[in-house]
Amino acid sequence: MSVGSIKLVHERVNRVIGRRELLFTIMHETTGTPSKKDIVSQLQSVLGTQGVIIVRKVSTRYGQRVSDVLVHVYDNEIVAKAFEPRYILKRNGLIQEEAKKEG
């Protein structure tokens, strides 16, 4: 599925952590809100990066086919796992849900 047109609104380089913090606006006139997986695949081609792309938040504007997307781009997965919360890592498929032991 194609995401639609993507526009970079804001970019911040956080040198201390080693990540880029990006805010995009995505226009998706013909489809609903794109999935995180679709957004990541489209951003990999747009940004031309082999780093780890973490979608932090997708917010669709009320009554519009426009979404604001907050993304963090890390150089490697180790740094991403050190700084991102567990629930964000689960949403982006970097860690798996652990089976709970009964007893």
Gaussian input, Z-matrix of N, CA and C with variables (Angstrom, degrees):
# hf/3-21g

backbone

0 1
 N
 C     1     B1
 C     2     B2     1     A1
 N     3     B3     2     A2     1     D1
 C     4     B4     3     A3     2     D2
 C     5     B5     4     A4     3     D3
 N     6     B6     5     A5     4     D4
 C     7     B7     6     A6     5     D5
 C     8     B8     7     A7     6     D6
 N     9     B9     8     A8     7     D7
 C    10    B10     9     A9     8     D8
 C    11    B11    10    A10     9     D9
 N    12    B12    11    A11    10    D10
 C    13    B13    12    A12    11    D11
 C    14    B14    13    A13    12    D12
 N    15    B15    14    A14    13    D13
 C    16    B16    15    A15    14    D14
 C    17    B17    16    A16    15    D15
 N    18    B18    17    A17    16    D16
 C    19    B19    18    A18    17    D17
 C    20    B20    19    A19    18    D18
 N    21    B21    20    A20    19    D19
 C    22    B22    21    A21    20    D20
 C    23    B23    22    A22    21    D21
 N    24    B24    23    A23    22    D22
 C    25    B25    24    A24    23    D23
 C    26    B26    25    A25    24    D24
 N    27    B27    26    A26    25    D25
 C    28    B28    27    A27    26    D26
 C    29    B29    28    A28    27    D27
 N    30    B30    29    A29    28    D28
 C    31    B31    30    A30    29    D29
 C    32    B32    31    A31    30    D30
 N    33    B33    32    A32    31    D31
 C    34    B34    33    A33    32    D32
 C    35    B35    34    A34    33    D33
 N    36    B36    35    A35    34    D34
 C    37    B37    36    A36    35    D35
 C    38    B38    37    A37    36    D36
 N    39    B39    38    A38    37    D37
 C    40    B40    39    A39    38    D38
 C    41    B41    40    A40    39    D39
 N    42    B42    41    A41    40    D40
 C    43    B43    42    A42    41    D41
 C    44    B44    43    A43    42    D42
 N    45    B45    44    A44    43    D43
 C    46    B46    45    A45    44    D44
 C    47    B47    46    A46    45    D45
 N    48    B48    47    A47    46    D46
 C    49    B49    48    A48    47    D47
 C    50    B50    49    A49    48    D48
 N    51    B51    50    A50    49    D49
 C    52    B52    51    A51    50    D50
 C    53    B53    52    A52    51    D51
 N    54    B54    53    A53    52    D52
 C    55    B55    54    A54    53    D53
 C    56    B56    55    A55    54    D54
 N    57    B57    56    A56    55    D55
 C    58    B58    57    A57    56    D56
 C    59    B59    58    A58    57    D57
 N    60    B60    59    A59    58    D58
 C    61    B61    60    A60    59    D59
 C    62    B62    61    A61    60    D60
 N    63    B63    62    A62    61    D61
 C    64    B64    63    A63    62    D62
 C    65    B65    64    A64    63    D63
 N    66    B66    65    A65    64    D64
 C    67    B67    66    A66    65    D65
 C    68    B68    67    A67    66    D66
 N    69    B69    68    A68    67    D67
 C    70    B70    69    A69    68    D68
 C    71    B71    70    A70    69    D69
 N    72    B72    71    A71    70    D70
 C    73    B73    72    A72    71    D71
 C    74    B74    73    A73    72    D72
 N    75    B75    74    A74    73    D73
 C    76    B76    75    A75    74    D74
 C    77    B77    76    A76    75    D75
 N    78    B78    77    A77    76    D76
 C    79    B79    78    A78    77    D77
 C    80    B80    79    A79    78    D78
 N    81    B81    80    A80    79    D79
 C    82    B82    81    A81    80    D80
 C    83    B83    82    A82    81    D81
 N    84    B84    83    A83    82    D82
 C    85    B85    84    A84    83    D83
 C    86    B86    85    A85    84    D84
 N    87    B87    86    A86    85    D85
 C    88    B88    87    A87    86    D86
 C    89    B89    88    A88    87    D87
 N    90    B90    89    A89    88    D88
 C    91    B91    90    A90    89    D89
 C    92    B92    91    A91    90    D90
 N    93    B93    92    A92    91    D91
 C    94    B94    93    A93    92    D92
 C    95    B95    94    A94    93    D93
 N    96    B96    95    A95    94    D94
 C    97    B97    96    A96    95    D95
 C    98    B98    97    A97    96    D96
 N    99    B99    98    A98    97    D97
 C   100   B100    99    A99    98    D98
 C   101   B101   100   A100    99    D99
 N   102   B102   101   A101   100   D100
 C   103   B103   102   A102   101   D101
 C   104   B104   103   A103   102   D102
 N   105   B105   104   A104   103   D103
 C   106   B106   105   A105   104   D104
 C   107   B107   106   A106   105   D105
 N   108   B108   107   A107   106   D106
 C   109   B109   108   A108   107   D107
 C   110   B110   109   A109   108   D108
 N   111   B111   110   A110   109   D109
 C   112   B112   111   A111   110   D110
 C   113   B113   112   A112   111   D111
 N   114   B114   113   A113   112   D112
 C   115   B115   114   A114   113   D113
 C   116   B116   115   A115   114   D114
 N   117   B117   116   A116   115   D115
 C   118   B118   117   A117   116   D116
 C   119   B119   118   A118   117   D117
 N   120   B120   119   A119   118   D118
 C   121   B121   120   A120   119   D119
 C   122   B122   121   A121   120   D120
 N   123   B123   122   A122   121   D121
 C   124   B124   123   A123   122   D122
 C   125   B125   124   A124   123   D123
 N   126   B126   125   A125   124   D124
 C   127   B127   126   A126   125   D125
 C   128   B128   127   A127   126   D126
 N   129   B129   128   A128   127   D127
 C   130   B130   129   A129   128   D128
 C   131   B131   130   A130   129   D129
 N   132   B132   131   A131   130   D130
 C   133   B133   132   A132   131   D131
 C   134   B134   133   A133   132   D132
 N   135   B135   134   A134   133   D133
 C   136   B136   135   A135   134   D134
 C   137   B137   136   A136   135   D135
 N   138   B138   137   A137   136   D136
 C   139   B139   138   A138   137   D137
 C   140   B140   139   A139   138   D138
 N   141   B141   140   A140   139   D139
 C   142   B142   141   A141   140   D140
 C   143   B143   142   A142   141   D141
 N   144   B144   143   A143   142   D142
 C   145   B145   144   A144   143   D143
 C   146   B146   145   A145   144   D144
 N   147   B147   146   A146   145   D145
 C   148   B148   147   A147   146   D146
 C   149   B149   148   A148   147   D147
 N   150   B150   149   A149   148   D148
 C   151   B151   150   A150   149   D149
 C   152   B152   151   A151   150   D150
 N   153   B153   152   A152   151   D151
 C   154   B154   153   A153   152   D152
 C   155   B155   154   A154   153   D153
 N   156   B156   155   A155   154   D154
 C   157   B157   156   A156   155   D155
 C   158   B158   157   A157   156   D156
 N   159   B159   158   A158   157   D157
 C   160   B160   159   A159   158   D158
 C   161   B161   160   A160   159   D159
 N   162   B162   161   A161   160   D160
 C   163   B163   162   A162   161   D161
 C   164   B164   163   A163   162   D162
 N   165   B165   164   A164   163   D163
 C   166   B166   165   A165   164   D164
 C   167   B167   166   A166   165   D165
 N   168   B168   167   A167   166   D166
 C   169   B169   168   A168   167   D167
 C   170   B170   169   A169   168   D168
 N   171   B171   170   A170   169   D169
 C   172   B172   171   A171   170   D170
 C   173   B173   172   A172   171   D171
 N   174   B174   173   A173   172   D172
 C   175   B175   174   A174   173   D173
 C   176   B176   175   A175   174   D174
 N   177   B177   176   A176   175   D175
 C   178   B178   177   A177   176   D176
 C   179   B179   178   A178   177   D177
 N   180   B180   179   A179   178   D178
 C   181   B181   180   A180   179   D179
 C   182   B182   181   A181   180   D180
 N   183   B183   182   A182   181   D181
 C   184   B184   183   A183   182   D182
 C   185   B185   184   A184   183   D183
 N   186   B186   185   A185   184   D184
 C   187   B187   186   A186   185   D185
 C   188   B188   187   A187   186   D186
 N   189   B189   188   A188   187   D187
 C   190   B190   189   A189   188   D188
 C   191   B191   190   A190   189   D189
 N   192   B192   191   A191   190   D190
 C   193   B193   192   A192   191   D191
 C   194   B194   193   A193   192   D192
 N   195   B195   194   A194   193   D193
 C   196   B196   195   A195   194   D194
 C   197   B197   196   A196   195   D195
 N   198   B198   197   A197   196   D196
 C   199   B199   198   A198   197   D197
 C   200   B200   199   A199   198   D198
 N   201   B201   200   A200   199   D199
 C   202   B202   201   A201   200   D200
 C   203   B203   202   A202   201   D201
 N   204   B204   203   A203   202   D202
 C   205   B205   204   A204   203   D203
 C   206   B206   205   A205   204   D204
 N   207   B207   206   A206   205   D205
 C   208   B208   207   A207   206   D206
 C   209   B209   208   A208   207   D207
 N   210   B210   209   A209   208   D208
 C   211   B211   210   A210   209   D209
 C   212   B212   211   A211   210   D210
 N   213   B213   212   A212   211   D211
 C   214   B214   213   A213   212   D212
 C   215   B215   214   A214   213   D213
 N   216   B216   215   A215   214   D214
 C   217   B217   216   A216   215   D215
 C   218   B218   217   A217   216   D216
 N   219   B219   218   A218   217   D217
 C   220   B220   219   A219   218   D218
 C   221   B221   220   A220   219   D219
 N   222   B222   221   A221   220   D220
 C   223   B223   222   A222   221   D221
 C   224   B224   223   A223   222   D222
 N   225   B225   224   A224   223   D223
 C   226   B226   225   A225   224   D224
 C   227   B227   226   A226   225   D225
 N   228   B228   227   A227   226   D226
 C   229   B229   228   A228   227   D227
 C   230   B230   229   A229   228   D228
 N   231   B231   230   A230   229   D229
 C   232   B232   231   A231   230   D230
 C   233   B233   232   A232   231   D231
 N   234   B234   233   A233   232   D232
 C   235   B235   234   A234   233   D233
 C   236   B236   235   A235   234   D234
 N   237   B237   236   A236   235   D235
 C   238   B238   237   A237   236   D236
 C   239   B239   238   A238   237   D237
 N   240   B240   239   A239   238   D238
 C   241   B241   240   A240   239   D239
 C   242   B242   241   A241   240   D240
 N   243   B243   242   A242   241   D241
 C   244   B244   243   A243   242   D242
 C   245   B245   244   A244   243   D243
 N   246   B246   245   A245   244   D244
 C   247   B247   246   A246   245   D245
 C   248   B248   247   A247   246   D246
 N   249   B249   248   A248   247   D247
 C   250   B250   249   A249   248   D248
 C   251   B251   250   A250   249   D249
 N   252   B252   251   A251   250   D250
 C   253   B253   252   A252   251   D251
 C   254   B254   253   A253   252   D252
 N   255   B255   254   A254   253   D253
 C   256   B256   255   A255   254   D254
 C   257   B257   256   A256   255   D255
 N   258   B258   257   A257   256   D256
 C   259   B259   258   A258   257   D257
 C   260   B260   259   A259   258   D258
 N   261   B261   260   A260   259   D259
 C   262   B262   261   A261   260   D260
 C   263   B263   262   A262   261   D261
 N   264   B264   263   A263   262   D262
 C   265   B265   264   A264   263   D263
 C   266   B266   265   A265   264   D264
 N   267   B267   266   A266   265   D265
 C   268   B268   267   A267   266   D266
 C   269   B269   268   A268   267   D267
 N   270   B270   269   A269   268   D268
 C   271   B271   270   A270   269   D269
 C   272   B272   271   A271   270   D270
 N   273   B273   272   A272   271   D271
 C   274   B274   273   A273   272   D272
 C   275   B275   274   A274   273   D273
 N   276   B276   275   A275   274   D274
 C   277   B277   276   A276   275   D275
 C   278   B278   277   A277   276   D276
 N   279   B279   278   A278   277   D277
 C   280   B280   279   A279   278   D278
 C   281   B281   280   A280   279   D279
 N   282   B282   281   A281   280   D280
 C   283   B283   282   A282   281   D281
 C   284   B284   283   A283   282   D282
 N   285   B285   284   A284   283   D283
 C   286   B286   285   A285   284   D284
 C   287   B287   286   A286   285   D285
 N   288   B288   287   A287   286   D286
 C   289   B289   288   A288   287   D287
 C   290   B290   289   A289   288   D288
 N   291   B291   290   A290   289   D289
 C   292   B292   291   A291   290   D290
 C   293   B293   292   A292   291   D291
 N   294   B294   293   A293   292   D292
 C   295   B295   294   A294   293   D293
 C   296   B296   295   A295   294   D294
 N   297   B297   296   A296   295   D295
 C   298   B298   297   A297   296   D296
 C   299   B299   298   A298   297   D297
 N   300   B300   299   A299   298   D298
 C   301   B301   300   A300   299   D299
 C   302   B302   301   A301   300   D300
 N   303   B303   302   A302   301   D301
 C   304   B304   303   A303   302   D302
 C   305   B305   304   A304   303   D303
 N   306   B306   305   A305   304   D304
 C   307   B307   306   A306   305   D305
 C   308   B308   307   A307   306   D306

   B1=1.4422
   B2=1.5224
   B3=1.2835
   B4=1.4550
   B5=1.5225
   B6=1.2992
   B7=1.4597
   B8=1.5113
   B9=1.3017
   B10=1.4593
   B11=1.5063
   B12=1.3195
   B13=1.4583
   B14=1.5271
   B15=1.3130
   B16=1.4650
   B17=1.5284
   B18=1.3308
   B19=1.4607
   B20=1.5225
   B21=1.3245
   B22=1.4630
   B23=1.5232
   B24=1.3257
   B25=1.4571
   B26=1.5257
   B27=1.3396
   B28=1.4625
   B29=1.5214
   B30=1.3293
   B31=1.4633
   B32=1.5136
   B33=1.3234
   B34=1.4578
   B35=1.5229
   B36=1.3170
   B37=1.4580
   B38=1.5196
   B39=1.3196
   B40=1.4522
   B41=1.5263
   B42=1.3226
   B43=1.4686
   B44=1.5261
   B45=1.3185
   B46=1.4613
   B47=1.5297
   B48=1.3144
   B49=1.4628
   B50=1.5216
   B51=1.3078
   B52=1.4661
   B53=1.5069
   B54=1.3320
   B55=1.4563
   B56=1.5141
   B57=1.3334
   B58=1.4673
   B59=1.5184
   B60=1.3139
   B61=1.4568
   B62=1.5229
   B63=1.3200
   B64=1.4600
   B65=1.5207
   B66=1.3293
   B67=1.4578
   B68=1.5210
   B69=1.3290
   B70=1.4574
   B71=1.5158
   B72=1.3301
   B73=1.4566
   B74=1.5164
   B75=1.3407
   B76=1.4550
   B77=1.5236
   B78=1.3299
   B79=1.4504
   B80=1.5330
   B81=1.3293
   B82=1.4678
   B83=1.5302
   B84=1.3399
   B85=1.4617
   B86=1.5248
   B87=1.3147
   B88=1.4670
   B89=1.5195
   B90=1.3340
   B91=1.4652
   B92=1.5229
   B93=1.3131
   B94=1.4528
   B95=1.5196
   B96=1.3075
   B97=1.4578
   B98=1.5242
   B99=1.3349
   B100=1.4682
   B101=1.5263
   B102=1.3287
   B103=1.4664
   B104=1.5263
   B105=1.3260
   B106=1.4669
   B107=1.5275
   B108=1.3245
   B109=1.4686
   B110=1.5321
   B111=1.3323
   B112=1.4649
   B113=1.5264
   B114=1.3296
   B115=1.4569
   B116=1.5224
   B117=1.3279
   B118=1.4677
   B119=1.5231
   B120=1.3285
   B121=1.4655
   B122=1.5272
   B123=1.3254
   B124=1.4662
   B125=1.5300
   B126=1.3385
   B127=1.4642
   B128=1.5201
   B129=1.3310
   B130=1.4658
   B131=1.5151
   B132=1.3254
   B133=1.4653
   B134=1.5309
   B135=1.3152
   B136=1.4668
   B137=1.5227
   B138=1.3396
   B139=1.4638
   B140=1.5201
   B141=1.3336
   B142=1.4568
   B143=1.5155
   B144=1.3267
   B145=1.4506
   B146=1.5169
   B147=1.3148
   B148=1.4506
   B149=1.5173
   B150=1.3359
   B151=1.4550
   B152=1.5140
   B153=1.3209
   B154=1.4560
   B155=1.5288
   B156=1.3288
   B157=1.4595
   B158=1.5199
   B159=1.3297
   B160=1.4610
   B161=1.5273
   B162=1.3273
   B163=1.4625
   B164=1.5225
   B165=1.3206
   B166=1.4575
   B167=1.5186
   B168=1.3420
   B169=1.4590
   B170=1.5217
   B171=1.3290
   B172=1.4599
   B173=1.5230
   B174=1.3150
   B175=1.4579
   B176=1.5272
   B177=1.3449
   B178=1.4591
   B179=1.5266
   B180=1.3141
   B181=1.4582
   B182=1.5234
   B183=1.3045
   B184=1.4552
   B185=1.5255
   B186=1.3355
   B187=1.4543
   B188=1.5121
   B189=1.3309
   B190=1.4606
   B191=1.5269
   B192=1.2827
   B193=1.4630
   B194=1.5245
   B195=1.3187
   B196=1.4594
   B197=1.5229
   B198=1.3316
   B199=1.4606
   B200=1.5218
   B201=1.3229
   B202=1.4571
   B203=1.5266
   B204=1.3315
   B205=1.4638
   B206=1.5228
   B207=1.3425
   B208=1.4543
   B209=1.5192
   B210=1.3295
   B211=1.4617
   B212=1.5230
   B213=1.3412
   B214=1.4646
   B215=1.5195
   B216=1.3290
   B217=1.4689
   B218=1.5289
   B219=1.3332
   B220=1.4642
   B221=1.5261
   B222=1.3390
   B223=1.4617
   B224=1.5194
   B225=1.3419
   B226=1.4658
   B227=1.5250
   B228=1.3183
   B229=1.4588
   B230=1.5257
   B231=1.3157
   B232=1.4634
   B233=1.5254
   B234=1.3105
   B235=1.4672
   B236=1.5252
   B237=1.3261
   B238=1.4671
   B239=1.5252
   B240=1.3202
   B241=1.4603
   B242=1.5247
   B243=1.3168
   B244=1.4652
   B245=1.5262
   B246=1.3339
   B247=1.4586
   B248=1.5201
   B249=1.3125
   B250=1.4655
   B251=1.5323
   B252=1.3317
   B253=1.4686
   B254=1.5312
   B255=1.3348
   B256=1.4687
   B257=1.5224
   B258=1.3364
   B259=1.4642
   B260=1.5246
   B261=1.3302
   B262=1.4673
   B263=1.5307
   B264=1.3250
   B265=1.4624
   B266=1.5284
   B267=1.3485
   B268=1.4704
   B269=1.5248
   B270=1.3225
   B271=1.4650
   B272=1.5195
   B273=1.3325
   B274=1.4591
   B275=1.5228
   B276=1.3270
   B277=1.4575
   B278=1.5162
   B279=1.3295
   B280=1.4625
   B281=1.5213
   B282=1.3313
   B283=1.4581
   B284=1.5254
   B285=1.3189
   B286=1.4537
   B287=1.5217
   B288=1.3138
   B289=1.4637
   B290=1.5212
   B291=1.3219
   B292=1.4626
   B293=1.5161
   B294=1.3295
   B295=1.4535
   B296=1.5259
   B297=1.3324
   B298=1.4588
   B299=1.5086
   B300=1.3294
   B301=1.4623
   B302=1.5145
   B303=1.3092
   B304=1.4561
   B305=1.5180
   B306=1.2908
   B307=1.4410
   B308=1.4119
   A1=109.07
   A2=116.37
   A3=121.45
   A4=109.51
   A5=115.24
   A6=120.90
   A7=111.46
   A8=119.18
   A9=122.75
   A10=109.25
   A11=116.17
   A12=118.45
   A13=110.42
   A14=115.35
   A15=122.42
   A16=108.64
   A17=116.03
   A18=121.66
   A19=108.74
   A20=116.38
   A21=121.43
   A22=108.43
   A23=116.72
   A24=121.86
   A25=111.11
   A26=116.25
   A27=120.39
   A28=109.61
   A29=116.32
   A30=121.35
   A31=108.91
   A32=114.80
   A33=121.08
   A34=107.71
   A35=117.30
   A36=121.85
   A37=107.84
   A38=116.25
   A39=122.43
   A40=107.50
   A41=116.73
   A42=121.71
   A43=112.37
   A44=117.95
   A45=121.07
   A46=110.36
   A47=116.81
   A48=121.30
   A49=110.85
   A50=117.38
   A51=121.08
   A52=112.04
   A53=116.96
   A54=120.45
   A55=110.12
   A56=114.34
   A57=121.83
   A58=107.32
   A59=116.33
   A60=122.43
   A61=107.45
   A62=116.97
   A63=122.21
   A64=110.60
   A65=115.79
   A66=122.22
   A67=107.62
   A68=115.96
   A69=122.61
   A70=110.15
   A71=115.44
   A72=122.42
   A73=106.55
   A74=115.97
   A75=121.58
   A76=108.55
   A77=115.99
   A78=121.66
   A79=107.94
   A80=117.21
   A81=121.26
   A82=107.94
   A83=114.88
   A84=121.78
   A85=113.51
   A86=117.93
   A87=120.35
   A88=113.62
   A89=119.07
   A90=121.79
   A91=109.69
   A92=115.20
   A93=121.14
   A94=110.28
   A95=115.75
   A96=121.21
   A97=109.54
   A98=118.31
   A99=120.33
   A100=111.50
   A101=115.89
   A102=121.25
   A103=109.55
   A104=115.45
   A105=120.58
   A106=110.57
   A107=116.11
   A108=120.74
   A109=110.60
   A110=117.48
   A111=121.25
   A112=111.31
   A113=116.09
   A114=120.49
   A115=110.48
   A116=117.48
   A117=121.39
   A118=110.70
   A119=117.84
   A120=119.60
   A121=111.29
   A122=117.41
   A123=120.64
   A124=110.76
   A125=117.20
   A126=120.25
   A127=112.01
   A128=117.99
   A129=119.97
   A130=110.90
   A131=116.47
   A132=118.97
   A133=111.13
   A134=117.81
   A135=120.91
   A136=111.11
   A137=116.46
   A138=120.61
   A139=112.40
   A140=117.17
   A141=120.54
   A142=112.16
   A143=117.24
   A144=121.28
   A145=111.06
   A146=115.93
   A147=121.94
   A148=110.29
   A149=116.86
   A150=121.41
   A151=111.84
   A152=115.14
   A153=122.18
   A154=108.25
   A155=116.05
   A156=121.70
   A157=108.33
   A158=115.69
   A159=122.27
   A160=107.86
   A161=116.41
   A162=120.91
   A163=106.81
   A164=116.83
   A165=121.19
   A166=111.98
   A167=116.67
   A168=119.40
   A169=110.19
   A170=115.85
   A171=122.44
   A172=106.23
   A173=116.08
   A174=121.14
   A175=108.97
   A176=115.80
   A177=120.52
   A178=108.64
   A179=116.20
   A180=121.12
   A181=110.37
   A182=116.28
   A183=122.43
   A184=110.77
   A185=115.69
   A186=121.55
   A187=115.41
   A188=117.01
   A189=120.63
   A190=109.04
   A191=116.25
   A192=121.80
   A193=108.81
   A194=114.37
   A195=122.94
   A196=108.12
   A197=116.36
   A198=121.26
   A199=110.04
   A200=115.53
   A201=122.13
   A202=107.12
   A203=116.35
   A204=121.33
   A205=108.89
   A206=116.28
   A207=122.37
   A208=108.27
   A209=116.72
   A210=122.91
   A211=109.44
   A212=116.03
   A213=122.22
   A214=107.84
   A215=117.16
   A216=121.97
   A217=107.91
   A218=115.37
   A219=122.42
   A220=109.72
   A221=115.12
   A222=120.13
   A223=111.70
   A224=117.03
   A225=119.56
   A226=110.26
   A227=114.94
   A228=122.25
   A229=112.59
   A230=117.72
   A231=121.88
   A232=110.48
   A233=117.05
   A234=121.32
   A235=110.54
   A236=116.80
   A237=120.67
   A238=110.40
   A239=117.54
   A240=120.73
   A241=112.03
   A242=117.31
   A243=120.34
   A244=112.20
   A245=118.16
   A246=120.50
   A247=115.52
   A248=118.61
   A249=120.40
   A250=110.50
   A251=117.75
   A252=120.29
   A253=111.06
   A254=115.90
   A255=121.32
   A256=112.35
   A257=117.89
   A258=119.24
   A259=111.70
   A260=117.84
   A261=121.40
   A262=109.44
   A263=117.20
   A264=120.68
   A265=111.03
   A266=117.33
   A267=120.92
   A268=110.43
   A269=117.23
   A270=121.08
   A271=112.14
   A272=115.96
   A273=120.46
   A274=112.69
   A275=118.10
   A276=122.21
   A277=115.43
   A278=118.37
   A279=120.19
   A280=112.57
   A281=117.48
   A282=120.83
   A283=107.78
   A284=115.39
   A285=121.34
   A286=109.76
   A287=115.37
   A288=121.66
   A289=108.40
   A290=116.53
   A291=120.86
   A292=109.44
   A293=116.47
   A294=121.04
   A295=109.20
   A296=116.48
   A297=120.53
   A298=109.74
   A299=114.88
   A300=120.55
   A301=109.45
   A302=115.82
   A303=120.78
   A304=108.59
   A305=115.62
   A306=115.12
   A307=113.68
   D1=135.24
   D2=178.18
   D3=-82.69
   D4=141.93
   D5=-177.40
   D6=-78.99
   D7=-35.55
   D8=-174.52
   D9=113.84
   D10=-164.35
   D11=-179.08
   D12=-81.70
   D13=139.51
   D14=-176.56
   D15=-118.04
   D16=134.59
   D17=178.62
   D18=-129.38
   D19=126.02
   D20=176.45
   D21=-77.15
   D22=121.89
   D23=-178.12
   D24=-96.67
   D25=-42.87
   D26=-176.29
   D27=-149.72
   D28=142.28
   D29=176.36
   D30=-135.61
   D31=133.97
   D32=177.61
   D33=-132.69
   D34=131.47
   D35=177.40
   D36=-100.79
   D37=118.41
   D38=178.62
   D39=-100.67
   D40=94.13
   D41=-174.63
   D42=-71.02
   D43=-29.25
   D44=-179.22
   D45=-63.98
   D46=-46.14
   D47=-179.60
   D48=-84.45
   D49=-30.67
   D50=-178.12
   D51=88.54
   D52=46.43
   D53=179.11
   D54=-144.40
   D55=160.54
   D56=171.69
   D57=-107.39
   D58=133.94
   D59=179.22
   D60=-109.70
   D61=114.74
   D62=-171.74
   D63=-120.15
   D64=143.52
   D65=173.68
   D66=-121.03
   D67=121.86
   D68=-178.55
   D69=-116.23
   D70=153.87
   D71=167.84
   D72=-114.76
   D73=127.00
   D74=-179.14
   D75=-115.30
   D76=125.05
   D77=174.52
   D78=-96.17
   D79=121.79
   D80=-179.50
   D81=-129.39
   D82=75.69
   D83=-173.78
   D84=-67.41
   D85=-34.94
   D86=-172.69
   D87=-98.36
   D88=-9.17
   D89=-177.49
   D90=-131.95
   D91=175.28
   D92=175.20
   D93=-79.09
   D94=-168.49
   D95=178.88
   D96=-61.70
   D97=127.36
   D98=-178.30
   D99=-69.42
   D100=153.16
   D101=178.22
   D102=-76.61
   D103=162.57
   D104=178.27
   D105=-61.10
   D106=-38.36
   D107=-179.95
   D108=-62.79
   D109=-42.94
   D110=177.73
   D111=-65.12
   D112=-39.80
   D113=179.67
   D114=-64.08
   D115=-44.63
   D116=-179.40
   D117=-63.02
   D118=-44.74
   D119=-178.72
   D120=-65.09
   D121=-38.23
   D122=178.15
   D123=-68.51
   D124=-41.00
   D125=-179.02
   D126=-68.95
   D127=-31.71
   D128=176.98
   D129=-61.80
   D130=-38.72
   D131=178.75
   D132=-75.95
   D133=-36.78
   D134=-179.32
   D135=-70.23
   D136=-46.25
   D137=-177.37
   D138=-80.46
   D139=-22.25
   D140=-178.54
   D141=65.15
   D142=35.28
   D143=-176.70
   D144=-111.86
   D145=149.20
   D146=173.96
   D147=-104.37
   D148=5.76
   D149=179.49
   D150=-72.06
   D151=-178.99
   D152=-179.56
   D153=-89.60
   D154=121.37
   D155=179.69
   D156=-102.75
   D157=120.70
   D158=179.53
   D159=-111.23
   D160=120.97
   D161=175.79
   D162=-87.03
   D163=111.48
   D164=-178.34
   D165=-82.23
   D166=-44.16
   D167=-174.38
   D168=-152.74
   D169=136.73
   D170=172.47
   D171=-121.76
   D172=118.10
   D173=-177.47
   D174=-124.13
   D175=112.78
   D176=179.46
   D177=-88.85
   D178=131.22
   D179=179.92
   D180=-69.86
   D181=139.12
   D182=-176.56
   D183=-62.28
   D184=125.71
   D185=176.61
   D186=75.16
   D187=8.49
   D188=-178.87
   D189=-127.65
   D190=162.03
   D191=175.04
   D192=-103.36
   D193=51.33
   D194=-179.26
   D195=-132.49
   D196=132.62
   D197=178.73
   D198=-123.50
   D199=141.52
   D200=172.52
   D201=-99.55
   D202=130.50
   D203=-173.67
   D204=-125.29
   D205=124.65
   D206=175.31
   D207=-100.47
   D208=125.47
   D209=-173.78
   D210=-130.68
   D211=140.52
   D212=169.82
   D213=-112.88
   D214=134.13
   D215=179.32
   D216=-117.93
   D217=119.40
   D218=179.74
   D219=-108.11
   D220=155.75
   D221=177.60
   D222=-72.47
   D223=-35.55
   D224=179.65
   D225=-145.52
   D226=166.50
   D227=-174.83
   D228=-71.68
   D229=-29.34
   D230=-179.01
   D231=-63.16
   D232=-45.32
   D233=179.16
   D234=-67.11
   D235=-39.16
   D236=178.41
   D237=-61.28
   D238=-43.95
   D239=-179.80
   D240=-68.55
   D241=-25.59
   D242=179.77
   D243=-75.91
   D244=-30.62
   D245=-172.67
   D246=-109.10
   D247=-23.15
   D248=-178.35
   D249=-87.45
   D250=143.87
   D251=176.70
   D252=-65.23
   D253=155.81
   D254=-176.96
   D255=-58.70
   D256=-40.38
   D257=-177.15
   D258=-67.06
   D259=-31.96
   D260=176.17
   D261=-70.14
   D262=-41.06
   D263=177.85
   D264=-63.24
   D265=-38.28
   D266=177.42
   D267=-65.55
   D268=-43.72
   D269=-179.50
   D270=-61.02
   D271=-33.92
   D272=-177.67
   D273=-93.93
   D274=2.76
   D275=174.34
   D276=77.26
   D277=21.17
   D278=179.21
   D279=-87.69
   D280=-22.41
   D281=173.48
   D282=-132.99
   D283=155.29
   D284=-179.23
   D285=-102.47
   D286=153.97
   D287=175.89
   D288=-67.26
   D289=130.05
   D290=179.16
   D291=-85.09
   D292=139.11
   D293=177.95
   D294=-72.06
   D295=131.93
   D296=179.63
   D297=-83.36
   D298=137.73
   D299=178.77
   D300=-88.06
   D301=136.13
   D302=175.75
   D303=-99.00
   D304=141.98
   D305=175.13
   D306=150.16

